[in-house]
């Protein structure tokens, strides 16, 4: 973690967006690259959103010194890391032990989706019977097509698509490799968390996990933050009660709008003048998703360009700590390319920094490419 003193802010102080920006970057391992094993970094970040297979690789490369893309592929193949639906009801990359700890805490999100149907009519479905049957079928990795066929045999009067959706939502499922491995492809297959980790159903989840511990970990990775920020990150409600319970262990600040910010007493809060390097942040990175008020990382004007109407969160370029553009990458016919679209002008030094950082990223991601190119759109 950064060595900047946490004492640069005092309890009750108003923290402007620059101070919050530097605190967030420090917690997110983006002020400097850190000498951490990939699994330790994933746990510190309380997981990485992974609804697209490859962004966590780039997210870890941007945060860690000496990270090799094979490091994460090995963790997934050896089942030390898994991809499972957790916070906000979205797919996250987490360690196996965090999957066991966080899923019971976020199960309420899945239960709410099934209970309400998310606009779907589940009234004719025997949900307990469906869950029992699906859990048995998911002991082996299954594609959606396979599950629709198998569930149609057992529930011939039901809509196979609806049956599969309800099953996948209610049961803790892991998306298995080769899906999620860098450079690999394949259909998405799912199996139960207990089957993948080799546990009995009774021991498959950490029943001792607590919301208190989850909130403290959120603050360590994303604070200082409001109650609404924590609820936005987690997808859970009524966390105000948790913050009230934790209040004696926390310090409080205020943002520029007068909202109360909670934080861990000894967490890093470097001053607003601490330099922030050029960084390439991948699609769906929790850096841009985990606060109700995102002004600490992206302006509202730029957020509208970064977040699309169909739920895609584009990859972002950070300049002096804030989103200043978006980028994408591709390897085609032996040429690996990063395209950068800036939202506003930057200095020549910053453009040179983007070229250097982008070239290093391409060399790490596509070492077999004949050439590595940076293009500004």
Number of C-alpha atoms within 10 A of each C-alpha: 16 19 9 15 13 17 14 12 16 14 15 14 12 19 21 15 17 19 21 23 26 27 27 27 25 25 23 21 21 27 24 19 18 18 13 16 15 24 19 11 21 21 19 18 20 23 25 25 27 23 18 13 19 18 21 27 24 20 23 27 22 22 24 19 15 14 21 16 21 13 14 23 20 13 17 23 15 12 17 15 25 29 30 27 29 26 25 18 18 16 21 25 27 29 25 21 16 19 25 21 20 23 24 20 20 19 20 17 24 22 15 13 17 21 15 12 15 10 8 13 11 18 10 9 16 11 17 9 11 18 19 12 16 23 21 11 17 22 16 14 20 19 15 17 12 13 24 18 14 18 21 16 12 12 16 11 10 16 16 20 16 16 22 22 17 24 23 24 20 22 21 24 26 27 24 24 22 17 20 27 21 17 13 12 12 11 13 16 21 25 23 26 27 19 18 20 18 12 12 11 12 9 11 21 22 17 14 7 16 14 16 15 12 18 20 20 17 23 21 22 22 26 28 29 25 24 22 18 22 24 20 18 17 23 17 19 14 10 17 14 12 17 20 11 12 16 14 8 12 18 17 19 20 19 19 10 9 10 13 16 23 24 24 18 15 12 21 26 28 25 20 17 10 15 13 19 18 24 24 27 27 24 26 23 20 21 23 23 17 20 23 15 17 17 17 21 24 23 14 12 9 16 18 12 14 22 17 11 9 6 8 11 20 21 23 27 24 21 20 19 23 22 24 21 23 23 21 16 16 12 17 8 8 12 15 22 21 20 16 22 15 17 15 8 10 11 9 9 9 15 16 12 16 23 19 13 17 25 19 15 19 23 15 16 22 20 13 13 16 12 16 19 14 18 12 12 8
